[in-house]
Amino acid sequence: MKDQNIQTHTFANGLTLVVERMSDVQSAAFSLLVPSGSIFDPVGQCGSAAVLCDLMTRGAGDRDTKQLSSALDNLGLQRHESIGNTHLTFTGATLASNLDEALRIYGEIIQQPRLPTEEFEPARAGVEQALLAMEDEPRQKIMQELRRRCYDAPWGLPSDGELSDLPALSIESAQAHYNRCFRPDETILGIAGNVDIDQVIKHTDEIFGGWQPKSAPSYETGPRGKARDHIDHSSTQTHIGIAYEGVPYRDPDYYAAWAAVSVLSGGMSARLFTEVRERRGLCYAVSASLSSLKDEARVLCYAGTTAERAQETLDVTVHELKRLATAGAEIKDDELDRCKARAKSSLIMQQESSVSRSSSIARDWFHLGRVNTLAEVRDKIEQLTVATVTDYVNRHPAGEFTILTIGPEPLEEPRAVS
């Protein structure tokens, strides 16, 4: 399904622009994905991308840190930088009339960052503080560590870095990461809002057209962690992480997979919440989500409970995950209807948000090489039936679990539940 309000343009240097015109909003937003994420951190320097991400906005072109921040603030730009496995992502939203100037400044940030030596230690300290804060948040830590154990390296390594590797980083290593990885080839710029598409293409060419391409950097692969593991933590609580195989975003079964996970964990009427938390009172939090890389995916589950009830919580949670494909526990029409209703609400909010759409169209291009229109997504959700979701669950039953716990004592293998 083609939408005349969505256009793509790949420039001679390899940068791809994806634009969606939203005539009913006054804003415009961009999401710039540069293929320089944490998978490119050298071995022993996990955190290189994270420190670089912080340094990128500490001066660019003729502007120092203060001048750069003031220029962006004067535009009323709401901005954010983030580190992912594959990309460093720079996002911003402002009035549509300010988009051209915002992009011009980001053109300097991407192509002419100062990466000042005197700012390196504050940048590294910021990354260190974020990692130390995670050490005090077992719920966040367990999901990060679960990824390390269910995905091969470097895909499972923490994007935000590792405390043990930070001392090995230097301004030279951050500059080297930039020089190796920052390139227009495979960079994606998603723009959504009340914009003139032809003008956006012209303006983007003026800003980024001179950015010179270079060869893609390499990265080292390695094995994942143990499928059964425990991290000792002196506490009265136990945090449980469970992972099993799903299908990635580009897979034709993706929406059926999403619906299956939503039946398990899509609100307070979903199965995990109802059975594990409400009916049995085993835990204070339980959830599941579908996590997708480009070529593979996992369902990631979390449960937080007391140490005394941890084993039973694990047993019942795994039982519920398996039961989705068990005769007598079939997915019901009302369960799927609730999933569809939540998805439609989310689509309506996307339709009204230039920030959401700029991120979505950039993500679509990376995963699919095309953009899913909101109408297409709505149709795919509407076409879901109990039969199609059940068929998916039967072909992809929950199993071969990766299980990680954080707490005072390790747990046994999941036991049968009566």
N, C-alpha and C positions, 0 to 999 in steps of 0.2 A: 504494500500500500504506500503510494507516494504522497507526500505532503509538500505542497508548493511553498510552504513557510519554512521548510528545512532544506538547506543546501550544504554541500561539502565542496571543498576545494583543496587540492594538494599542490603546494608550491614546488618550484624546481628544486629547492634544497631538501625536500622531504617532509616539511611540516604540513600537517593536515588541519585545516580549519573546518569546524562543523558549526553552523549557525542556525538558530531557530528564531524566527520573528514571532513575538508575542505582542500583538497590537493592543491588548487590553490592560497592559501594565505600564507604569511610568519608569520602571527600573531597567537596568541591564546588568548582567553578571557574566563573569568569565571563569573558566576552569582550565588551567594550563598544566598539562601532564608532561613532564620532562623525563625521559627514560634513564633515570640516574638514581634509582632507589637503593634500598639496603642490600639487595642481592649482589650489588657491585662493591660492597665493603670488602677490602682485602682481608684475608684470613688473619686473625689476631687484631683486627682494627674494626670490630663491630661497633658502630656508632659514627663512622666516618660520614655517612650520608646525613645523619641527624645533626651533627655539628655543622656541616656545610649548609643544611637547610636554615639553621639559625643565622649563620654568617651572611647568607644571601641578601638579607634586607638590612644589613649594617653598612649601608653606603653603596652607591652605584653611580657610575658616570661622574659628573661634577659634584654630586651631592654626598655629604657625609651622613652618618646615621641620623642625626637630628634633622637635617635638611630633608632627607628622604622621607622620614616619618611625617614631617610637617606638610610636605607636598601631597602625600596620600591622604592625610587627615583633612586638608583643605578641600579635597574632592568629596568628602563625606564617605570615603570608601570603607566598607566593612570587609576586612581581609583576613585570610588565614593561610598558613603554610603547613603542610603535613608530609610525613615520610611514609611511604609504602614499600612493599617488596620491590616493585618494578619502577615506580615513579616517585619523584618529588612533585608535589602538587601545590600550585599557587592559585588561590581563588579570591575573587573580589566581587563586590556588588555595590552599585552606586546609581544615581540618576542616569537615565539613558544619555542625557546631554553631556555627561562627564566621562563616558566610556572611552572616547578617543584618547583623551589625555591620560587616563588611567593605564590604558594599554601602552601608550608611549613610555610612561615611566617603567612599566614592567618589561618593556623591551630593553631598557637600560639594566634593570636588575638581572635579567637572564643573560644578556650578552656582555655587560660591562660591570660585573660586581666588583667591588673594591677588595673584598675578603681581607680586611685590614688585620695585620699582625696583632695590634693592640687589642683587638676585639675577640681574639681567639679564646683566651682564658674565660671571659664572661660567657661565651657561647658554650664552651665545654662544661662550665659550672652549671649552666642551665640544664643541659642534658643530664648531668649527674644528679641534680636535684629532682628531676622528673623520675629518674630510675630509682632513687632512694625512696621517693614517695610511693612508687609501685610496690616496693618491698613491704611497706606498711599497709598495703591494700591486697590481701590474699585473693580476693575475688578477681581482681584484674590480673594478678600475677599468675594464677592458675590457668587462665585462658591463654596467656602468652606462652606459658610453659607447655600447655597442651599442644599448641601449634608446633612447637619444637619437636614433639614426639609423634605427631601424626603426619607431618609433611617432611620430605627430604630437605636437607640443607642445600642451598641457602634459603629456600622458601619458608622453612619453619623457624628460622632465626629471628630474634626480635628486631623489628625495624627501628626501634628507638635506641638500640645499642645495648652494650653489656658493661656493667661497672668494671669488670676485670680488664676490659680492653681499653677503657678511656685513657689510662696513663700512656698508652702507646701512640695516641693521636697527637698531631702537631699541626701548626698552620700549614706546613708543607704537605701533610697528608690530605688536609681539606682542599688545598689548591690542586693537588694531584687528582683527587676525586672529581673536581670540577672539570679539569682539563681532559680527563679520560672520558667522562660521561655526558657532559652537557653538549648536545648537538640537536640540530633541527630534525634530522632523520628520525622518524617514528614519534616525534613530539606531536601532541594533540592539543589543539586549542578549541574548547567548546564555548560558544557565546550564545546567550539567550536573553531576550528582552525586546523592548520597543526600539528596534534598530532597522536601518536600511541595509539589507544584505549586501547589495553591490558595494555600498560605501565601506562596509566592514571588510570585505575582501580586499578592496583597494588599500585601505588603511593598514591592514595586517601585512600586506606585501611591502608597504613603505617601511614598516617597523622591523619586520623579521626577514624580509627577502634577502638581505645581505648577510644573514647568519650562515656561516660556512659549514657544510656537512663534513662528517668524519666517520671513520670506521666504528662499528659497534664494539663496545668493550666486552671483554670476556668475564666470566665469573666461575668460581670453583664450586663443584657439587660435592655432596657428601651424604652419608646415611642419616636417617632420622633417629630420634632417641628411642628409649625402651617403650614397648607397648603397655607394660605394667610398671608403674613407678610411684614413689612416694617421696614427698619433701617434708622433713621434720619441721614442725612449728609448734612451739609451746603455747597452747591455747585450749580453751574449752570448746572450740569450734573445729569442725572439719569441713574443708571445701573439696568438692568432688568435680572433676572434669572428665567428660566422656566424649569420644569422637568416633565416628564411623563414616564410611564412604558415601558421598553424594554425587550429584552430577553438576558440572560447571554451567555457568550462565549461558554459554553458547549451545548447550545440548538441547535437542528438541524436547526432551522430557523435563526441562528446567521448571516450568510452571507447575507441572504435576508434583515435582519434588518439593517445590515451595509450598504447595497446598498441604502435602503430607506433613511437613514440619510445622505448618501453621495449625493443623489439627492438634498436634502435640503441644504447641506452645504459641498460641495466638490470642492471648488474653486470659481473663480469669475463668472463662468457661472451657478452656482448653484442657486436654487430658492430663498433662503432667501437673498442672496447677490443681486441678480438681482431685486427682487421685493421691498424689504424693503429699501435697500441702494441706488441702482442705479436708479430705475424707480421713486420711491417716494421721495428719498432723505431724509429719516427720521432719519437715524443714521449714525455714523461713523464706527461702527463695529457690525457685527451680525454673529453668528455661532451656530452650533449644533454638538454634539459628543455623541457617545454611550459609556457609562460608565458601566463596568461589574464587579460585585463582583462574588463570586463563584456560588451563588444560585439565584441571582437576578440582575437586571440591570435597568438603567434609561437612557433616552435621556436627556442630559443637554444642555440647550440653553442659549445663552447670547446675549444681545443687549445693546449697549451704545449710549446714545443720549442726547440731551438737555432736560432740564426740561419741556420746552414748548411743545416739540413734543413727550414726553414720553408716554402719553396715546395712541396716534395714533400708535406709534411704537409697543406697546404691542398689540393693537388690530390687526394690520396687521400681526405681527409675529405669533400670535395664529391662525389667519385665514389661513396663509400659512401652518402651521403645520397640521391643520385639512383638508385642501384642498387636501392634498396628497391622501386621501381616498375618494375624491368626484368625482362623475361622471362629465365628462367634463374637468377634470384637471389630466387626467391619465398620468402616467409616460410614457415618449416617448423613442423610441429606442436610439436616439442620447444622451439622458441624461444617460441612463444606459451604453452606450458605453464609455462615458467619465469617468464614475466611474471605469469601468473595466481597462481602460488605466492607470488611476492613480494607481490602485492596482498593475498592472503588473510592473510599474516603481518601486514601493515600494519593490516588491518581488526581482527584479533584484538587488537593492541596498542591500537588506538583504543577498542575495547570495554572495555578495562581502564583507560582514562585519561580522567578527567573534563576535564582540560585540553584534550586533543585534541578531545573531543566538543563542548565549549563553543565552541571556535574553528570547528569544522566546521559546526555548526548555524547559527552567525551568518553564516558565509561562504555557506552554502546559501541563506539567506534573502535575502542581498544579490544573489546571482547568479540565483537561481531563483524567489524569492518563495514558496518552500516548502522543506521539509527532506527530504533523501534519508535514509531509514533505512539502517542498516548492512545490513539484509537486502536492501534494494533495490540497494544498491551491489554486494553480493555476487552478486545475480542478474544484474546487468548485466555483471559481469566473467565469470561462468560462461557467459553467452550469446555471448561473443565466440568467433568461429571464424576460422580462417585465411582463409576466403572473405570474411567481413565486413571483416576488417582489410585484406586485399588490395584489396577493392573501395574502401575509403576511400583507400588509398594511390594507387590509380589515378585517383581523382577529385581528389585533392589531392597531386599529386607535388611533391617538393621542387624549388624553382626560384625565379627572381627574387630571388636572394640579396642580402642586405645583408652586406658583408664589411668588417671593421675589423681592423687589425693595430696592435700596439704593439711596437716594437723598433727596431733600428738602421737598417733599410732597408725601404721599402715592397715589397710583393710584386706579381707580375704577376697577371693574370686566371687563374683555375683552368684548368689544362691537362688534356688527355685522359690517362687512365691506362691502360696496357696490362695 
